Amino acid sequence: MPTIPHTRTNKKLEVPVKRLIQGHALDRVANLDAVDSLEALTYFARFAKDSEG
């Protein structure tokens, strides 16, 4: 994992990461404009997709 995603106010995005791993769509789990590192969230989205059956 490259980094833990945060909001622009430096709060960890734990729940959105959990929802990504559960299979929810990236644009549904977080406001992408409020994320400090979109690459970190896309990493978790790819990880979840690659981990599927």
Rosetta blueprint (number, residue, H / E / L):
1 M L
2 P L
3 T L
4 I L
5 P L
6 H E
7 T E
8 R L
9 T L
10 N L
11 K L
12 K E
13 L L
14 E H
15 V H
16 P H
17 V H
18 K H
19 R H
20 L H
21 I H
22 Q L
23 G L
24 H L
25 A L
26 L H
27 D H
28 R H
29 V H
30 A L
31 N L
32 L H
33 D H
34 A H
35 V E
36 D L
37 S L
38 L H
39 E H
40 A H
41 L H
42 T H
43 Y H
44 F H
45 A H
46 R H
47 F H
48 A H
49 K H
50 D H
51 S H
52 E L
53 G L
